[in-house]
Amino acid sequence: SSGINAEYGDVTSFPTIFYLRGGERKLFSETRSSLNMFKFIEVNEQDPVLQISQADLEDVIASTDLAIVGEFSDAANSKWFKLLAWNLGYSSFYHVEESTKDRITVYSQHEGKPKQRVISDLTEKDKVEELVKKYRRPYVIPFSREAHLLTFEIKDRSLSVLLFHDHAEEGSEERLAQFGMAARAYQNDCTFVEMDMANGYVKMFTNFFGVKTADLPIVYLADTSKQSENLAKTKDITESGVAQLIEDFLAGTAETSAPKKEAEDELPEDWESRSLKYLTSDNFVSYVTTPERAVLVMVHKESCPHCVKMKPIWEDLAEKYKEHPTLKVAELKSSNVAQIKDLTVQKVPTILFYPTQTGSDLSTAVEYEGDRTLKGVEEFIFTQLSKNKDEL
């Protein structure tokens, strides 16, 4: 890890898995299973650019909503274009063979409007990459698991305008059209995103904004820069209403609030009688270091989508092992971590197994790094309990 950090400087959790290609890297971010890793390798081994002839170009443009077409007389530019396509991870890149030109053209038909953007100055590769990212995006991005990276990929674009609504609801198309007109006017300032509440992946993010069904439809403007995490909102989902929200926010006159934070954590009176033990900074150390028990604890955050997905599994585990003679299943909100000496958590959810007879040493914890599934965690439990028994 010291060597990797010397070169990249931003590896914060372990294990971290990269695919390296031409000096560029792609992070493996799926559940760590052999099947997912094989898929990850297979996708990244493929040629990211489709070779076409000049005669094929017209058919390609007519048959797709997005085509990013490279024409190069310089082999170095051709090689860089292939690396760019791989790095951005989308299958819309085409290379016209035997061309005498050096340019990239983005053909798009987003929102049903044909566009052609030509980038002929290829000298500043970082600038070209940002232009390709910008030109290939629709004015309003429908948020999904697949579009997650596309939504937030442009550097120095910290303002996101998000429309939370039910796309299947009557009147949604007109609402989206009004939102789209605002997006066209402010596309250089903000990223515009449709958050369709019928999409299960979208629902995982609603807790962060505090969005409830009764609030819909509603637009949030979020500043996600490192300097601030401010939110502004409006129920006026017209072109002028969204524009006014943006103008007020940019001028510093919009009414803003911080994202929803976890409530002050108090220890419930019945915490120990619950199947899922409730831990806070007040009882964590004493509970996980009591000699006669082993403790499996999940550190989580209510606004974390992965934690939300893991919560039902954790509750099932707690119920299943509630009569176990030594193992107890517990949860700890991440807001408590800073108050617990010698407890270091770099990501959420983090799953830790504390074996029996640890004394007061929290460093004996074993972190679970497998699949976030009931089966995966149970296999981990079996392994750790067997190991703990052997050591005793």
N, C-alpha and C positions, 0 to 999 in steps of 0.2 A: 504493500500500500504506500510506503514512503516514496518509492520510485514513480508510481502512477501520479501521486499528488505533486511530485516535483515537476512533472510534465503538464498535467492538466489542472491541478490546484483546486478542484471542486468536487472531489469524491468525499461524500459525507457519511455514507453508510456502507456496511459490508454484509454479504458480498455484493459487489457491483459488477455487472456484466456488460462488456462492450462488444460491438462488432466493429472492427477497424478496416477502413478501405481508403487507400490513397492518402493517408495522413488524417482523414476525417473519421469520426466515430459516431456510432449510433447506440444509444442506451437501450438495453433490454429492460422493459418496464412491466411486462406481463407477469402473471403468477408463475413462480419458478417450478415448472414441471417439465419433464423431458419432452412431452409432446409440444408444448409451447416453444421450447428451445429449438426443436427440430424445425418447426414452422418458421421461426425467426431466422434461422440459418438459410432455409430454403428460399424465403422471400429475398433476403439480402444477397444471395448468390446469383439471382437472375439479372439479366441485362436490363437496367432501368430505362433504356432508351430504345424505341422501336425504329429500325432503319427503314426508310421509305424512299421512293424515287420522286423526282419532280412531278411525274405524271400522276402519282398517287396523292399528291398534296391536296388537290381540290376535293377529292372524295373524303379525305380525313377531316378537313375543315367542315364539310357539310354533314358529316355523320356523328359529330361529337360536340358537346357543350363547351369543351375546353381542349385546346391543342397548343402546346408550347413547342414551337418548331425552331430547331437550330440549323443554320446553314453556315458552314465553315470551310475556308480554304486553308486555314492554319490548323495543323494537327493538335497543337497545344490547346487551342480553344475547344476543339472537339472533345478532347480528353476531360477538360474542366467541365464542360456541359454534362457529360455523363456522370461525373462525380456530383454535380449540383442536383441532377435528377435523383440519384440514389439518396442523397442527403435529405432532400425534401420529401421523399417517400411517396410520390403520387405517380400513377401510370398514365400521364398525359403528355409525356415528352417524346418528341419525334426528331430524327436527324435526317435531313435530306442529303442523300449521297451525291458525291461528285459535284458539289456546288462551288462556284467561284466567289461567292459572297461570304461576308463575315457578319452575321446578325442573328438575333433571336426575335422571333415574332410570336406574340401571344394572341391567339384567336379565341374569343369567348362569345357565348350567347347567353350569358346569365340574365335572368329576368326576361328572356326572350328578345334581348337587344343585341344584335351582332356587333362585335367590336374587334378592332385589329390594332394592336400596339406593337411598334417596332423599336427594338433596342439595338442601335448600330454601333454605339461606343462601348466596346467590350474591355477597355483598358482597366477600369476600376471594378474588379470582380465583386467586391462587397456591395457596391452600389447597384450593380447589375442584378445580384441575388435579391436585394430588397425590392427592386422593380418587378422582377418575376413574381415574387411573393404577392406584391400589391396587385398586379394586373390579373393574376389568376383567380383572385377572390371575388365572389359575388358581393354586391353591396350589402346584403343581409345574409349572414351565414346561419343556416339551420343547425343548431347545436346538437351534437351526437358524440358518441364515443370515438367514431372515426374522424370527426371534424375537430376534435379537441385541440390538437396541435396546430391545425390550420387557423383556428380562432385566435391563438395568442402568439403566432410565430414572428410577427413584425417587431423589430427592435424599436425601442423608444415609443411604443404605442401603449400607454398605460390606461387610457380612457376607454372603457367598454360600455356600450349602451345596450341594455338587454330588455327585450320585450317578453314578459312572462304572460302567456295566454294559452287557451285551448284552440289549437289549429282547426279542429273539427267543428268548432262552434260556429253558428250562423253569424255572419258579419266579420269573420276573421280575415277574409281575403282583402276587404276594404281597409281594415285596420293595418294589415301587413303592407298594403300599397302606400298608405300614409307614412308608415314607418320607413319604407324604402325610399320615399322622396326625401325625407330628412337625411337618410343614409347617403344618398347621392350628393347632397349639399355639404355634408360634413365628413366625407370619406377620408380626407387627409388628416383629420383630427382624432377620429374615434373608430373603434371597431364595433359594428352593429351585429347583434346576435339575436336570433329568434329562439326563445326557450319554450318549446312546446311541452306543456305539462302532461301530455299523454305519453311522453317519452320517459321511460323509467330512469334513464341515465340523467335526464334533466332534474328529476325529482330529488336525486341525491345531493343537489347543490342548493336546494331551496332553503335549507336550514340556515345557511350562511347569511342569506338575505332576510330571513324571517318571513318569507312569502307564504301566505296561506291561501286556500282556495277562494275564500271570501274576498280576497284582495284583487282577484283577477278581473279584467286584464290590467296590467300595471307595467310601467317602464322604470327600470333602475339605471342610473349612471354610476359606475364604479370606477374609482381611481385606485388602481392596483399597483402603483409605483412603490418603491421601497420607502419613500418619504412619508407616504400617507395611505390610509385605506378608508377613504371617505365614500359615503353613499348619498346620492340624491335620487328623488323619485317623483313621478307624476302620473296622474290618472288621465291626463289629457293626451290621448294617443292620436293626435293629428299631426300633420307635418309642422304646423306652427307651434303646437304644444311641445313636441319633442325638441324642436329648434330652440324654443325659449328655455327649456331645461338645460340644454348644452351651453347656451350663451350665458345664462345666470351662473352656471358652474364655472365656466372659464373666467368670468368676471369676479368670481368669489362672492357672489351675492345669493347663491342658491342655499336653501336650508339643507344642511347635511347632517349625517349621523355616522357613527362608527358601525362597522358590521356587528351583527349580533354576537355577543360574547357569552360564554358559559356563565351561568349564575354562580354566585358565591357558593362554594361547596361546603355543605354542612353535613355532619355525620348523622344519619338517621338513627333513631332509637333502636330500631329492629335490625340494624345492619348485620349482626352476627347470626340472627335466626333465619335470614334469607338463604335460599339456595345459592344465589350469586352474591358473594360477600362484597359489601360496599366499603371501599377503602378511601381514605383521605390522607393528607399529610399528618393528621393527628394519630392515626392507628396503623399506618402502613408498616413501619419498621418493626413494631412489636408483634404484629400479626404474622408477617412473612418469616420472621426469625425465631418463632416459637418452636422448640426442638421436636415436639411430637407430631408436627404436621408438615406436609409439602404443599406449596401454594403455586397455582398457575394463575397468573394475573395478566390481564390485557390493559395496557395504557391506551386510552382512546380520547378522541375529541368529538363532540357532538356535531360539529359542522364538517367533519371529514367524511367524504363519500365512502371511502374504503372501510372506515369504522362503522358507518351505518349498515353496510352490507354484512359486516362481521358480527354485529350485535345479536341477531337471532341465533346464530351458530353458538355464540358464547352462552346465551341463556339456555340453549338445549344441553350444552356440556354441563353447565352448573346443575341442571335438573337431573341429568343422568348420573352424576357423581356425588350427589348430595349425601348419600349414605355411605360413601367410601370411608374406610377407617382412618386414612391419613391424608388423602388428597382433598384440597379445597380449591374451588374456582372463584376468582375474584376479579373486580374491575377497579380501575383508578383513572380519574379524569386527568388529562395532561396538565391542566392548570395547577395541579398539586405538585408537580415534579420539582419545580424550583425550590420548594420548601423542604424537600427531602434530601438530606445530606448523603452524598455518595451514590445517588441514583441519577444515571445519565440516560436520557432517551433522545435519540436523534430523529425519529420518525414516528408517525402514528398510522395504523395501530402497531404497537410493539407488544409482543407476547413473551413473558418471562416465566421460567420455571425455577422456583426456589426449593431446593431439596431440604429434607429434614436435617436437624442438627447443624444449622448454619451458624449458630451463635448470633453475633450482631453484624456479621460481615455480609453486606449486600452484593459484593463482587462475585459470590458463588453462583449467582443466577445464570441460567442457561437461556439464551435467546432463541426462539423458534424462528426459522427462516424458510419454512416449507410452504406448501400450498395453503391458502386460507380456506380450507374446507373442513368439515367435521371429521372426515376420514383422516386427513393429513394431521390435524391436531391430535387426534386420538392415538395415532401411531407414535407421535412425539411423546405423548403422555406415557404410553407403554414402555418406550425406550428409556425414558428418564426414571420412571419408577423402578424398572428392573435394574438399572445402573445404580440407583440410590440404595436399593436393597442389597446389592452385592457389596457396596462400600461399607454399609452398616455391618 
